[in-house]
């Protein structure tokens, strides 16, 4: 039996996940629509005053991003688990964490990266000055990648559990608090024309830590769920 190189297998998994995401756009469009709806409803519920919106914007954006990320994670591994794909990956000669890393990356491209691209629209509706948009986008890119990694751990741990969406939310919220705090702080400093580099460095460190620790944890959790 021919053993394909790891690079070839990873490319195949990447294109497979892209094709599946394109076939089921509702799975990644729903969180994005939710994010935009929440952001646009805040001015109607609070005040149209730009000063008020600008003050509350960091918390609004990051809470909406966290909630929308939670919506997109419940079904991350569900279809592959039901169809036996994860079992085939676990039995293959290639490292399971590498295959899962590609899957999580594609998930982030469709949810986290598109959220970053749409974030200037959210900033515009909350009267955030254009000078703060780059910091908003960088912080959301780092934070959404960390959320995808931590959410993948939660999705793997709750794979064989009933009402996994509720469990996933309970698991994710405490882990996401550092991103919520540092991301909102970076955006707040950018709005005030102060240096946000400290908060961004903390976000970057947390992102590296989440990528490093999450992948082996996800692989181990999926192996346990398959037993």
C-alpha positions in Angstrom: 0.0 0.0 0.0 1.5 3.4 -1.1 2.1 5.8 1.8 1.6 9.3 0.5 4.0 12.1 1.8 2.6 14.2 4.6 2.7 17.3 2.5 0.5 15.7 -0.2 -2.0 14.5 2.5 -2.2 18.0 4.1 -2.8 19.6 0.7 -5.6 17.1 0.1 -7.2 17.8 3.5 -6.9 21.5 2.9 -8.7 21.4 -0.5 -11.2 18.9 0.9 -12.1 21.3 3.8 -12.3 24.2 1.4 -14.8 22.3 -0.8 -16.9 21.3 2.1 -17.0 24.9 3.4 -18.1 26.2 0.0 -20.8 23.5 -0.2 -22.2 24.5 3.2 -22.0 28.3 3.4 -24.6 28.5 6.1 -22.2 27.0 8.7 -19.8 30.0 8.4 -22.1 32.7 7.2 -24.4 32.4 10.2 -21.8 33.5 12.8 -20.8 36.4 10.5 -24.4 37.6 10.1 -24.8 37.3 13.9 -21.7 39.4 14.5 -22.9 42.2 12.1 -26.5 42.1 13.5 -25.3 42.4 17.1 -23.0 45.3 16.2 -25.7 47.2 14.2 -28.3 46.7 16.9 -26.2 48.2 19.7 -26.5 51.8 18.5 -30.3 51.4 18.2 -30.5 50.0 21.8 -28.1 52.4 23.5 -27.6 55.8 21.9 -26.7 57.2 18.5 -24.2 59.6 20.1 -20.8 58.9 18.5 -19.0 59.6 21.8 -21.0 57.0 23.7 -20.6 54.4 20.9 -16.9 55.1 20.6 -16.4 54.5 24.3 -18.4 51.2 24.3 -17.1 50.0 21.0 -14.2 47.8 22.2 -16.4 45.8 24.5 -19.2 45.5 22.0 -16.9 44.3 19.2 -15.1 41.7 21.3 -18.2 40.3 23.0 -19.9 40.0 19.6 -16.8 38.3 18.2 -16.7 35.8 21.1 -20.3 34.9 20.8 -20.2 34.5 17.0 -17.1 32.3 17.3 -18.9 30.0 19.8 -21.7 29.6 17.2 -19.4 28.3 14.5 -17.5 25.8 16.7 -20.1 23.3 17.7 -20.1 21.5 14.4 -16.4 21.7 13.7 -15.7 17.9 14.1 -19.3 16.6 14.2 -19.7 15.6 10.5 -16.3 14.0 10.3 -16.9 12.1 13.5 -20.3 10.8 12.3 -18.9 9.8 8.9 -15.8 8.0 10.3 -13.3 10.4 8.8 -11.7 11.2 12.2 -11.3 7.5 12.8 -9.5 7.1 9.5 -7.2 10.0 10.3 -6.5 8.5 13.7 -5.5 5.2 12.2 -3.4 6.7 9.5 0.4 6.8 9.6 0.4 10.6 9.6 0.3 12.7 12.8 -3.4 13.4 13.8 -2.5 16.8 15.1 -1.2 17.9 11.7 -4.4 16.9 9.9 -6.5 18.6 12.5 -4.4 21.7 12.3 -5.3 22.0 8.6 -9.0 21.6 9.4 -8.9 24.2 12.1 -7.0 26.6 9.8 -9.6 26.3 7.1 -12.3 26.9 9.7 -10.5 30.1 10.8 -10.1 31.3 7.2 -13.9 31.1 6.7 -14.9 32.5 10.1 -12.0 34.4 11.8 -10.4 35.9 8.7 -13.7 37.0 7.2 -14.6 38.5 10.5 -11.4 40.5 10.4 -12.3 41.7 6.8 -15.8 42.7 7.9 -14.6 44.5 11.1 -14.2 47.9 9.5 -18.0 47.9 8.8 -18.6 47.2 12.5 -16.1 49.9 13.5 -17.8 52.4 11.1 -21.2 51.7 12.7 -19.8 52.3 16.2 -18.1 55.6 15.2 -14.6 54.2 15.7 -12.0 56.4 14.0 -10.3 55.0 10.9 -6.9 55.4 12.6 -7.9 52.6 15.0 -9.0 50.2 12.3 -5.6 48.5 11.7 -5.3 47.7 15.5 -8.8 46.4 15.5 -8.1 44.1 12.6 -4.8 42.8 13.9 -6.2 42.2 17.4 -9.2 40.4 15.9 -7.0 38.2 13.7 -4.9 37.1 16.7 -7.9 36.7 19.0 -10.0 34.8 16.4 -7.2 32.4 15.8 -6.8 31.8 19.5 -10.6 31.3 19.8 -10.6 28.8 16.9 -7.8 26.8 18.7 -9.4 26.9 22.1 -12.8 26.2 20.6 -11.4 23.2 18.8 -10.3 21.8 22.2 -13.9 22.3 23.5 -15.4 20.8 20.4 -13.2 17.8 20.7 -13.9 17.3 24.4 -17.7 17.5 23.9 -17.7 15.4 20.7 -19.5 12.5 22.2 -21.6 14.4 24.7 -25.2 15.4 24.5 -26.1 19.1 24.3 -22.5 19.8 23.3 -23.2 23.4 22.3 -24.0 24.3 25.9 -21.0 22.5 27.3 -18.8 24.1 24.6 -19.9 27.6 25.7 -19.2 26.8 29.4 -15.7 25.5 28.5 -14.9 28.4 26.2 -16.0 31.4 28.1 -13.3 31.3 30.9 -10.5 30.5 28.5 -11.5 33.4 26.2 -11.4 36.0 29.0 -7.7 37.0 28.4 -8.4 37.6 24.7 -11.5 39.6 25.5 -9.6 41.8 28.0 -6.4 42.4 25.9 -8.3 42.7 22.6 -10.7 45.3 24.0 -7.8 47.1 25.7 -5.8 47.3 22.5 -8.8 48.7 20.6 -9.5 51.2 23.4 -5.9 52.5 23.4 -6.0 52.9 19.6 -9.2 54.9 19.8 -7.6 57.2 22.4 -4.5 57.5 20.1 -2.3 55.8 22.7 0.3 53.0 22.1 -1.6 49.6 21.9 1.6 47.5 21.4 1.6 46.1 25.0 -1.9 44.6 24.6 -1.1 43.4 21.1 2.1 41.6 22.3 0.0 39.9 25.1 -2.5 38.8 22.5 0.3 37.5 20.3 1.8 35.5 23.2 -1.6 34.1 24.0 -2.1 33.1 20.4 1.2 31.3 20.2 0.5 29.5 23.5 -3.0 28.5 22.3 -1.7 27.1 19.0 1.1 25.2 20.8 -1.0 23.6 23.5 -4.3 23.2 21.7 -3.2 20.9 18.8 -1.9 18.0 20.9 -4.9 18.4 23.3 -7.4 18.3 20.4 -5.7 15.1 19.0 -5.7 13.4 22.4 -9.4 14.3 23.0 -10.5 13.0 19.6 -8.6 9.7 20.2 -10.4 9.4 23.6 -13.8 10.1 21.9 -13.2 7.5 19.3 -12.5 4.7 21.8 
